[in-house]
Amino acid sequence: MPTDLRTQKLAKLIVDYSVFVKPNEKVVISGAEEAKELVVALYKEIILKGAHPILRFRPSGLNQFFYKYANNSQIKKFPDEFNYIVKNAQKYIGISTESNTRELTNCSSEKITAREKIVHPISDYIVNEKPKIYRCSVGFPCQALAQEAEMSLTEYENFVYSSCLLDWRTLGKKIDKILNTFRKGKKIYLIGENVDLKFEINGRQAKADKGEENMPGGEVFMAPVRESMQGWIKFDYPAIRNGKEVTDIFLRFENGKVIEAKSSKNEDFLKQMLATDENSSYVGEFGIGCNPKINKFTKDLLFDEKIGGTIHLALGMAYKENGGGNDSAIHWDIVKDMKKAKIILDGKIVQENGKWKI
């Protein structure tokens, strides 16, 4: 079966633009069998750059087997070999696909949380240690994600490629206008339907993803001052993690910390995530969706956090590029629609009902 020309364009975009591969660099490509077409295309592009691709293949179905049968020593074993590979690579490309989005639904949450704590130093290094390593998380169409998005595979392919194969330099200028507004700010107030939340930011450390760290990109993100968040928020969209769907999440904050948490489904899991470590009940990221081609909730966070007219809060880790201040084994983004709410920055409305006022 011939490779979709859009896959080749996507691979070239990632290699040339997102992680700007240079000769003799070591580039990790991490992908499952559903992403084989993109893995092959990336491999070829990296070879043509004179660099060295390192393949990390992830067969489908093994995570469920691991969490069902792994003993305590296996759960707690640090993956030294993979850590060595990552620490000696300059670029990392992780492809996001699924064969079964609910594979881990019935697995032990305690085992999954324990394992996340063990491998956290590796994921933390990948996302937080620029310029030692640059990474890009990439979306790619597959049957399971199309089903989650309630689309046919063809419809989903069109959705994915249209949100990725953009003129990122032109769009980036528009995103930078939003970014520069927040870089001058200090206090944010979210007010409207299902939200009344105030917090402070170090605006000068706000960042934008213009297709570099994620593909698709399209967001402005920053770290709230750790103990500044006050008020409450109810999220319109479900949050999905480790195969568990948590719906109607309500969080109340006091001095930055979640003091009340409720949901209509999987509330026990929500509370367990908040208790992962001492910092998991604080917010590490406030993000704003800016991708004009993503206008539908698909239950895939890589896309959903970029929806125009939405914001997202991430429980747990704050990115070092945003100033850090909250280290945690989790970084769990939850998305809220702002079509009936306002973003107020230093007393001025900058977005109302999902439309920018800047």
C-alpha positions in Angstrom: 0.0 0.0 0.0 1.5 3.4 -1.0 2.3 5.9 1.7 -0.1 8.8 2.0 1.7 11.9 0.6 0.5 13.8 3.7 2.4 11.4 5.9 5.6 12.2 4.0 4.9 15.9 4.4 4.2 15.5 8.1 7.5 13.6 8.6 9.4 16.3 6.7 7.7 19.0 8.7 8.7 17.4 12.0 12.3 16.7 11.0 12.9 20.1 9.4 10.8 22.4 11.5 9.7 20.9 14.8 13.0 19.3 16.0 15.3 20.7 13.2 17.4 17.6 12.9 21.1 18.2 12.1 23.8 15.9 10.8 25.2 13.3 13.2 22.5 13.9 15.8 20.9 10.9 17.5 17.1 11.0 17.1 14.8 8.6 19.0 11.6 7.7 17.2 9.0 6.2 19.6 5.9 4.7 18.0 3.5 1.7 18.0 2.5 -0.5 15.2 -0.4 1.8 14.2 2.2 4.5 13.4 4.4 2.3 11.2 3.8 4.5 8.1 5.0 7.6 9.9 7.9 5.8 11.7 9.2 4.7 8.3 8.8 8.2 6.8 10.6 9.8 9.8 13.4 7.3 9.6 14.0 8.1 5.9 13.9 11.9 6.5 16.4 11.5 9.4 18.8 9.4 7.3 18.6 12.0 4.5 19.6 14.6 7.1 22.8 12.7 7.9 21.6 11.9 11.4 21.1 8.6 13.3 17.6 7.3 13.9 17.0 5.2 17.0 13.8 3.2 16.8 11.8 2.5 20.0 9.0 0.2 19.0 6.0 -0.3 21.3 3.8 -3.3 20.4 0.1 -2.9 21.2 -1.4 -4.7 24.2 1.7 -5.0 26.4 0.8 -2.3 28.9 -2.3 -4.1 30.0 -0.3 -7.4 30.4 2.4 -5.6 32.3 0.1 -4.0 34.8 -1.8 -7.2 35.3 1.1 -9.5 35.9 4.2 -7.4 36.8 5.3 -8.0 40.4 6.4 -5.2 42.8 10.1 -5.4 41.8 9.2 -5.2 38.2 7.0 -2.2 38.8 9.8 -0.4 40.7 12.6 -1.3 38.2 14.1 1.8 36.7 14.6 1.4 32.9 18.3 2.2 32.9 18.8 1.2 29.3 16.1 3.5 28.0 17.4 6.3 30.3 20.9 5.9 28.7 19.5 6.1 25.2 17.5 9.3 26.0 20.4 10.9 27.8 22.6 10.3 24.8 20.2 11.5 22.2 19.7 15.1 20.9 16.1 14.8 19.6 13.0 12.7 20.6 9.9 12.2 18.5 7.0 10.4 20.2 4.1 9.3 18.1 0.7 9.2 19.8 -1.5 6.3 18.6 -3.7 3.7 20.3 -5.0 0.2 19.4 -7.4 0.3 22.3 -8.0 3.6 24.2 -9.5 1.7 27.2 -6.7 -0.9 27.5 -5.8 0.2 31.0 -9.4 0.8 32.3 -9.4 -2.3 34.6 -5.8 -2.2 35.5 -4.6 -1.3 39.0 -4.4 2.5 39.4 -2.0 2.0 42.3 0.4 0.1 40.0 0.1 2.6 37.3 0.8 5.5 39.7 3.7 3.7 41.2 5.2 3.1 37.8 4.7 6.7 36.7 6.7 7.8 39.7 9.6 5.5 38.8 9.8 6.6 35.1 9.1 10.2 35.8 12.8 11.3 35.7 13.0 10.2 32.1 9.8 11.9 30.9 10.9 15.0 32.9 14.2 15.0 31.2 12.6 14.7 27.7 10.2 17.6 28.2 12.3 19.9 30.5 15.9 19.7 29.4 16.2 21.9 26.3 18.8 22.5 24.8 20.2 19.1 25.8 17.3 17.4 24.1 14.4 18.7 21.9 11.2 16.7 21.7 8.0 16.6 19.7 4.9 14.7 20.5 3.1 13.8 17.2 -0.5 12.9 16.5 -1.2 10.3 13.8 -4.5 8.9 12.6 -5.5 5.4 13.6 -8.8 3.4 13.9 -9.1 3.6 17.7 -8.6 7.3 17.9 -11.0 7.9 15.0 -13.6 5.8 16.9 -13.1 7.9 20.0 -13.5 11.1 18.0 -16.7 9.7 16.5 -15.4 9.9 13.0 -14.7 7.5 10.1 -11.0 6.8 9.6 -11.0 8.9 6.5 -12.7 11.8 8.3 -10.2 11.5 11.1 -7.2 11.4 8.7 -8.4 14.7 7.2 -8.9 16.2 10.6 -5.4 15.2 11.8 -3.5 16.3 8.7 -5.4 19.6 8.4 -4.5 20.5 12.0 -0.8 19.6 11.4 0.0 20.6 7.9 -0.3 24.4 8.4 1.9 27.3 7.6 3.3 27.4 11.1 5.5 30.5 10.6 2.4 32.5 9.5 0.2 31.1 12.2 3.0 31.5 14.7 3.0 35.3 14.2 -0.7 35.4 15.2 0.0 33.2 18.3 2.9 35.4 19.2 0.6 38.4 19.4 -1.4 36.5 22.1 1.7 35.4 23.8 3.1 38.9 24.0 -0.1 40.1 25.7 0.2 37.5 28.5 4.0 38.1 28.8 3.1 41.6 30.1 0.5 40.3 32.6 0.4 39.3 36.2 -3.1 38.5 37.3 -5.7 36.3 35.5 -9.4 36.1 36.3 -11.6 33.4 34.6 -15.3 34.3 35.0 -18.4 33.0 33.4 -20.4 29.8 33.0 -18.9 27.1 35.3 -15.9 29.1 36.4 -14.9 31.8 38.9 -11.1 31.5 39.3 -8.3 33.9 40.0 -4.6 33.4 40.0 -1.2 35.1 39.3 1.4 34.3 36.6 4.9 35.3 35.9 3.9 36.6 32.5 7.4 37.0 31.1 7.9 33.2 31.3 4.8 32.4 29.2 5.5 30.3 26.1 3.8 29.3 22.9 3.8 26.0 21.1 3.8 26.8 17.4 4.2 23.2 16.2 7.6 22.6 17.8 7.0 20.6 21.0 3.6 19.2 19.8 2.3 18.5 16.3 -0.3 19.8 16.1 0.8 22.8 18.0 -1.3 25.9 18.7 -1.4 27.0 22.3 0.0 29.6 24.7 0.9 28.3 28.1 2.3 29.5 31.4 2.7 28.4 35.0 0.4 29.9 37.7 2.2 31.1 40.8 2.0 28.0 42.9 -0.1 29.2 45.8 -2.1 31.9 44.1 -5.1 30.0 42.7 -8.4 30.9 44.4 -11.9 29.9 43.4 -13.5 27.1 41.5 -14.0 25.6 38.0 -16.2 22.9 36.5 -14.8 21.3 33.3 -17.2 20.7 30.4 -15.1 18.0 28.7 -14.2 14.7 30.2 -10.5 14.1 31.2 -9.1 10.7 30.2 -6.0 9.1 31.7 -4.8 5.5 31.7 -8.1 4.4 30.1 -10.3 6.0 32.7 -12.7 8.7 31.8 -13.5 11.3 34.5 -16.5 13.4 33.7 -18.0 16.6 35.1 -14.8 17.4 37.1 -15.3 20.1 39.7 -12.3 21.6 41.6 -12.2 24.2 44.3 -8.9 25.9 45.1 -7.6 27.7 48.2 -4.1 29.1 48.3 -3.3 27.2 45.1 -4.3 23.8 46.3 -7.3 21.7 45.4 -9.4 21.5 48.6 -12.5 20.0 47.0 -12.8 17.6 44.1 -15.9 16.0 42.6 -16.9 14.2 39.4 -19.9 12.3 38.2 -17.7 9.3 37.0 -14.5 7.9 38.4 -14.3 10.3 41.3 -12.1 7.9 43.3 -9.6 7.9 40.4 -9.6 11.7 40.3 -8.9 11.9 44.1 -6.1 9.3 43.7 -4.5 11.4 41.0 -4.6 14.4 43.2 -2.9 12.4 46.0 -0.1 11.1 43.7 2.5 13.3 45.5 2.7 16.5 47.5 2.5 18.7 44.4 -0.1 16.9 42.3 -3.0 18.9 43.9 -1.5 22.2 42.6 -1.8 23.5 39.0 1.4 23.5 37.0 0.1 24.9 33.7 -2.6 27.3 32.4 -2.9 26.9 28.7 -5.1 28.5 26.0 -6.0 26.8 22.7 -5.1 28.6 19.5 -5.2 26.1 16.6 -7.8 27.3 14.0 -8.2 23.8 12.5 -9.2 22.1 15.7 -12.8 22.8 16.5 -14.1 19.5 17.8 -13.5 17.6 21.0 -12.0 14.2 20.1 -11.0 12.7 23.5 -7.3 13.0 22.5 -5.6 15.7 24.6 -2.9 16.3 22.1 -5.6 17.9 19.9 -8.2 18.9 22.5 -6.0 21.3 24.4 -5.4 23.2 21.2 -9.2 23.9 20.5 -9.8 27.6 19.9 -12.0 29.1 22.6 -10.8 26.7 25.3 -8.4 26.8 28.2 -6.8 23.9 30.1 -5.3 23.5 33.5 -2.7 20.8 34.2 -2.6 19.3 37.7 1.0 18.6 38.8 4.2 19.4 37.1 5.1 22.9 35.9 7.4 23.1 32.9 10.9 24.5 33.6 10.6 26.8 30.6 7.6 28.4 32.4 9.7 28.9 35.5 8.9 25.6 37.2 7.9 25.8 40.9 5.8 22.6 41.0 7.5 19.3 40.5 5.3 16.3 40.3 5.1 12.8 38.8 1.9 13.8 36.9 1.0 16.5 34.4 -2.7 16.0 33.8 -4.3 18.5 31.4 -8.1 19.1 31.7 -9.9 21.2 29.1 -12.7 23.7 29.6 -14.9 25.4 27.0 -14.8 29.2 27.3 -17.6 30.0 24.8 -19.6 31.5 27.7 -16.9 33.0 29.8 -14.2 35.6 29.9 -10.4 35.7 30.3 -9.5 38.9 32.2 -5.8 39.9 32.4 -4.8 42.6 34.8 -8.4 43.9 34.8 -8.8 44.0 31.0 -11.0 41.5 29.0 -8.6 39.8 26.5 -11.0 37.0 25.5 -14.8 36.9 25.7 -17.0 34.0 24.7 -14.0 32.4 23.0 -13.2 35.5 20.9 -10.0 37.5 21.3 -10.2 41.2 22.2 -6.6 42.0 21.5 
